[in-house]
Amino acid sequence: MRFTFKKEEKLSSNIAIKALHREGKTLKQYPFLIFWKYVELESDFPAKIAFSVAKKRFKLAVDRNLMKRRLREGYRLNKHELYQVLNSQNKKIEILLVYISTDFIETKVLESKMKVLLQKLINEISD
Protein backbone atom coordinates (compact mmCIF):
# COMPACT_ATOMS: atom_id res chain seq x y z
CA MET A 1 0.00 0.00 0.00
CA ARG A 2 1.32 3.43 -0.93
CA PHE A 3 0.76 6.33 1.44
CA THR A 4 0.49 9.26 -0.94
CA PHE A 5 -1.31 12.59 -0.85
CA LYS A 6 -1.97 13.80 -4.37
CA LYS A 7 -3.06 17.19 -5.63
CA GLU A 8 -6.48 15.81 -6.58
CA GLU A 9 -7.12 14.98 -2.90
CA LYS A 10 -6.72 18.60 -1.80
CA LEU A 11 -9.77 20.78 -1.36
CA SER A 12 -8.78 24.17 -2.71
CA SER A 13 -12.02 25.79 -3.85
CA ASN A 14 -12.98 28.78 -1.68
CA ILE A 15 -16.63 28.22 -2.61
CA ALA A 16 -16.49 24.61 -1.40
CA ILE A 17 -14.72 25.59 1.83
CA LYS A 18 -17.30 28.28 2.61
CA ALA A 19 -20.10 25.81 1.86
CA LEU A 20 -18.51 23.38 4.33
CA HIS A 21 -18.62 26.07 7.02
CA ARG A 22 -22.29 26.81 6.30
CA GLU A 23 -23.74 23.39 5.55
CA GLY A 24 -21.24 20.86 6.84
CA LYS A 25 -21.53 18.65 9.87
CA THR A 26 -19.00 19.20 12.63
CA LEU A 27 -16.98 16.84 14.72
CA LYS A 28 -14.62 17.85 17.51
CA GLN A 29 -11.72 15.84 18.87
CA TYR A 30 -9.17 18.01 20.63
CA PRO A 31 -6.97 19.51 19.13
CA PHE A 32 -9.04 19.30 15.93
CA LEU A 33 -12.34 20.58 14.65
CA ILE A 34 -13.57 18.96 11.49
CA PHE A 35 -16.26 20.10 9.06
CA TRP A 36 -17.47 17.49 6.58
CA LYS A 37 -20.30 16.79 4.16
CA TYR A 38 -21.27 14.35 1.47
CA VAL A 39 -20.76 15.56 -2.10
CA GLU A 40 -20.90 14.37 -5.65
CA LEU A 41 -17.24 14.35 -6.66
CA GLU A 42 -16.06 13.42 -10.11
CA SER A 43 -12.65 12.58 -8.68
CA ASP A 44 -11.15 9.10 -8.33
CA PHE A 45 -10.56 9.78 -4.65
CA PRO A 46 -13.39 9.35 -2.14
CA ALA A 47 -12.37 12.38 -0.04
CA LYS A 48 -11.05 15.88 -0.57
CA ILE A 49 -9.51 17.68 2.38
CA ALA A 50 -8.23 21.14 3.34
CA PHE A 51 -6.19 22.00 6.43
CA SER A 52 -6.44 25.20 8.44
CA VAL A 53 -4.36 26.68 11.24
CA ALA A 54 -5.59 30.05 12.51
CA LYS A 55 -3.40 33.12 12.44
CA LYS A 56 -4.95 34.02 15.78
CA ARG A 57 -3.36 30.92 17.36
CA PHE A 58 0.03 31.00 15.59
CA LYS A 59 1.17 34.50 14.65
CA LEU A 60 4.15 33.47 12.56
CA ALA A 61 3.53 31.96 9.13
CA VAL A 62 6.48 29.61 9.71
CA ASP A 63 4.68 28.10 12.70
CA ARG A 64 1.35 27.82 10.86
CA ASN A 65 3.02 26.12 7.92
CA LEU A 66 4.82 23.69 10.23
CA MET A 67 1.54 22.68 11.86
CA LYS A 68 -0.15 22.26 8.46
CA ARG A 69 2.72 20.02 7.30
CA ARG A 70 2.30 17.90 10.43
CA LEU A 71 -1.47 17.70 9.88
CA ARG A 72 -1.05 16.63 6.26
CA GLU A 73 1.48 13.99 7.27
CA GLY A 74 -0.79 12.58 9.99
CA TYR A 75 -3.70 12.44 7.55
CA ARG A 76 -1.60 10.91 4.76
CA LEU A 77 -0.48 8.02 6.95
CA ASN A 78 -3.95 7.24 8.34
CA LYS A 79 -6.45 8.01 5.58
CA HIS A 80 -6.52 4.45 4.17
CA GLU A 81 -9.14 3.26 6.70
CA LEU A 82 -11.40 6.20 5.84
CA TYR A 83 -10.97 5.49 2.13
CA GLN A 84 -11.88 1.82 2.60
CA VAL A 85 -15.14 2.71 4.34
CA LEU A 86 -16.05 5.40 1.79
CA ASN A 87 -15.29 3.10 -1.14
CA SER A 88 -17.30 0.23 0.34
CA GLN A 89 -20.31 2.52 0.86
CA ASN A 90 -19.79 4.29 -2.48
CA LYS A 91 -19.76 7.74 -0.82
CA LYS A 92 -17.64 10.82 -1.37
CA ILE A 93 -16.97 13.60 1.14
CA GLU A 94 -15.25 16.94 1.52
CA ILE A 95 -13.41 17.70 4.76
CA LEU A 96 -12.04 20.83 6.37
CA LEU A 97 -9.69 20.03 9.25
CA VAL A 98 -9.04 22.95 11.61
CA TYR A 99 -6.30 22.86 14.23
CA ILE A 100 -7.72 24.60 17.33
CA SER A 101 -4.93 24.26 19.89
CA THR A 102 -2.45 27.02 20.67
CA ASP A 103 0.30 24.54 21.49
CA PHE A 104 2.76 22.71 19.29
CA ILE A 105 2.19 18.99 19.48
CA GLU A 106 4.82 16.43 18.58
CA THR A 107 4.29 14.62 15.31
CA LYS A 108 3.79 11.19 16.92
CA VAL A 109 1.19 12.51 19.37
CA LEU A 110 -0.55 14.42 16.58
CA GLU A 111 -0.65 11.27 14.46
CA SER A 112 -2.25 9.24 17.25
CA LYS A 113 -4.87 11.95 17.78
CA MET A 114 -5.48 12.00 14.03
CA LYS A 115 -6.20 8.24 14.15
CA VAL A 116 -8.81 8.82 16.87
CA LEU A 117 -10.39 11.65 14.87
CA LEU A 118 -10.56 9.62 11.66
CA GLN A 119 -12.06 6.67 13.55
CA LYS A 120 -14.71 9.02 14.95
CA LEU A 121 -15.44 10.25 11.42
CA ILE A 122 -15.68 6.66 10.16
CA ASN A 123 -18.20 5.87 12.90
CA GLU A 124 -20.21 8.96 11.96
CA ILE A 125 -20.22 7.97 8.28
CA SER A 126 -21.14 4.36 9.03
CA ASP A 127 -24.26 5.31 11.02
C-alpha positions as CSV (number, residue, x, y, z in Angstrom):
1,M,0.0,0.0,0.0
2,R,1.3,3.4,-0.9
3,F,0.8,6.3,1.4
4,T,0.5,9.3,-0.9
5,F,-1.3,12.6,-0.9
6,K,-2.0,13.8,-4.4
7,K,-3.1,17.2,-5.6
8,E,-6.5,15.8,-6.6
9,E,-7.1,15.0,-2.9
10,K,-6.7,18.6,-1.8
11,L,-9.8,20.8,-1.4
12,S,-8.8,24.2,-2.7
13,S,-12.0,25.8,-3.8
14,N,-13.0,28.8,-1.7
15,I,-16.6,28.2,-2.6
16,A,-16.5,24.6,-1.4
17,I,-14.7,25.6,1.8
18,K,-17.3,28.3,2.6
19,A,-20.1,25.8,1.9
20,L,-18.5,23.4,4.3
21,H,-18.6,26.1,7.0
22,R,-22.3,26.8,6.3
23,E,-23.7,23.4,5.5
24,G,-21.2,20.9,6.8
25,K,-21.5,18.6,9.9
26,T,-19.0,19.2,12.6
27,L,-17.0,16.8,14.7
28,K,-14.6,17.8,17.5
29,Q,-11.7,15.8,18.9
30,Y,-9.2,18.0,20.6
31,P,-7.0,19.5,19.1
32,F,-9.0,19.3,15.9
33,L,-12.3,20.6,14.6
34,I,-13.6,19.0,11.5
35,F,-16.3,20.1,9.1
36,W,-17.5,17.5,6.6
37,K,-20.3,16.8,4.2
38,Y,-21.3,14.4,1.5
39,V,-20.8,15.6,-2.1
40,E,-20.9,14.4,-5.7
41,L,-17.2,14.3,-6.7
42,E,-16.1,13.4,-10.1
43,S,-12.6,12.6,-8.7
44,D,-11.2,9.1,-8.3
45,F,-10.6,9.8,-4.7
46,P,-13.4,9.3,-2.1
47,A,-12.4,12.4,0.0
48,K,-11.0,15.9,-0.6
49,I,-9.5,17.7,2.4
50,A,-8.2,21.1,3.3
51,F,-6.2,22.0,6.4
52,S,-6.4,25.2,8.4
53,V,-4.4,26.7,11.2
54,A,-5.6,30.1,12.5
55,K,-3.4,33.1,12.4
56,K,-5.0,34.0,15.8
57,R,-3.4,30.9,17.4
58,F,0.0,31.0,15.6
59,K,1.2,34.5,14.7
60,L,4.2,33.5,12.6
61,A,3.5,32.0,9.1
62,V,6.5,29.6,9.7
63,D,4.7,28.1,12.7
64,R,1.3,27.8,10.9
65,N,3.0,26.1,7.9
66,L,4.8,23.7,10.2
67,M,1.5,22.7,11.9
68,K,-0.2,22.3,8.5
69,R,2.7,20.0,7.3
70,R,2.3,17.9,10.4
71,L,-1.5,17.7,9.9
72,R,-1.0,16.6,6.3
73,E,1.5,14.0,7.3
74,G,-0.8,12.6,10.0
75,Y,-3.7,12.4,7.5
76,R,-1.6,10.9,4.8
77,L,-0.5,8.0,6.9
78,N,-4.0,7.2,8.3
79,K,-6.4,8.0,5.6
80,H,-6.5,4.4,4.2
81,E,-9.1,3.3,6.7
82,L,-11.4,6.2,5.8
83,Y,-11.0,5.5,2.1
84,Q,-11.9,1.8,2.6
85,V,-15.1,2.7,4.3
86,L,-16.1,5.4,1.8
87,N,-15.3,3.1,-1.1
88,S,-17.3,0.2,0.3
89,Q,-20.3,2.5,0.9
90,N,-19.8,4.3,-2.5
91,K,-19.8,7.7,-0.8
92,K,-17.6,10.8,-1.4
93,I,-17.0,13.6,1.1
94,E,-15.2,16.9,1.5
95,I,-13.4,17.7,4.8
96,L,-12.0,20.8,6.4
97,L,-9.7,20.0,9.3
98,V,-9.0,23.0,11.6
99,Y,-6.3,22.9,14.2
100,I,-7.7,24.6,17.3
101,S,-4.9,24.3,19.9
102,T,-2.5,27.0,20.7
103,D,0.3,24.5,21.5
104,F,2.8,22.7,19.3
105,I,2.2,19.0,19.5
106,E,4.8,16.4,18.6
107,T,4.3,14.6,15.3
108,K,3.8,11.2,16.9
109,V,1.2,12.5,19.4
110,L,-0.5,14.4,16.6
111,E,-0.6,11.3,14.5
112,S,-2.3,9.2,17.3
113,K,-4.9,12.0,17.8
114,M,-5.5,12.0,14.0
115,K,-6.2,8.2,14.1
116,V,-8.8,8.8,16.9
117,L,-10.4,11.6,14.9
118,L,-10.6,9.6,11.7
119,Q,-12.1,6.7,13.5
120,K,-14.7,9.0,15.0
121,L,-15.4,10.3,11.4
122,I,-15.7,6.7,10.2
123,N,-18.2,5.9,12.9
124,E,-20.2,9.0,12.0
125,I,-20.2,8.0,8.3
126,S,-21.1,4.4,9.0
127,D,-24.3,5.3,11.0
